[in-house]
């Protein structure tokens, strides 16, 4: 599946993450992450985002994430919500 529009989910509050998804015109999945814990958990954040996108079978998507220390389940749910909003 491909998304058709820009959508967001989450907040910039402590222990949350703001996810914005956009159609990727250059094809494939592109992830941009800004995080206060990037050095410690950057790879895990990226893996959680990528895993959720793969589970939802989404193609040609750009994900921008602004993390404030969100846990794994929060990251996954925010990605899912943003993608569902972009598919409507």
N, C-alpha and C positions, 0 to 999 in steps of 0.2 A: 504494500500500500504506500501511497504517497500523500503527504499533507498538502493542503491547498493554501493555507493562510498562516499568519503569525499568531501564536498563542503563548500565554504565560501561566505559570502556576507557582505558588509559594510566596515568601516574603523575604525581606532582608533583616528580619529579627534574629536574635541569637538562637543558635541551634536549629536553624532552618536554611533553606536554599531557595533561590529564585531561579526558575528554569524558564527560558524562552526558546521556543522552537520555531524555525523558519524553513520554508522550502529551500533546498540546496540546488541552485541552478547548475553547479559544476558537477553534480552527481556524487553519489556515495554519502557516507556519514561523516560529518565533521563536528568535533566537540571542542569548545573553548571553555576553559574553567578558570575562574578567579576564586581563590579560597584562602582563608586565614590559616588553614592547616595544610596548604599545598605540599610542603616538604614532607610531612609525615604521611598524609593520606591521599595525595593526588592521584596515584595509580588506582587506589580502591574506588575513589569517586568516579573516575573515568570508566572503570570496569562495571560499576553499578549502572551508570547511564547507558553504556553500550549493551549490557545484558538486557535491560528493560526494552530498549529499542528493538533488539533482535527478537525478544519474546513477542513483541507486538507486530513483527514482520514489516517494519517501516523502512522505506528506502529513500534516498535522496533528501536527507534532513540535516539541518545545521542546528546544533544545540549550544546555547550560551548559558552557562551556569555560574551564578554568583553565590558561593557557599559561605555560610557563617557557622560552620561546625555541625552540620546536619548528620544524623545517623543514616545508615544504609537504607533502612525501610522508608525513611522520609524522602531520601533522594529518589528511590524507585517510584514512590507514589506521586511525587511531584512531576516526574517525567511522564508517567502514565496519564495524569490529569491534563498536562499541557498538550500531549499528543491527541488525546480524545477531544479536547477543545478545538484543536487545529483541523481535525477530521470532520467536524460538524459543518 
